[in-house]
């Protein structure tokens, strides 16, 4: 699962909401298409029982 949160922790978008088989995947994050405002966002990726977070900044 891959989700996007704004700086306040609000769930903005679910990019992927399904289990994937082992492999390499590429997903395009289009901030203009989804009308994201300038600011800081958190990308959350869940893999098995682990959660990974990455901060991104849209200018």
Secondary structure, 3 states (H helix, E strand, C coil): CEEEEECCCCEEEEEECCCCCCCCCCCCCCCCCCCCCCEEEEEEEEECCEEEEEEEEEC
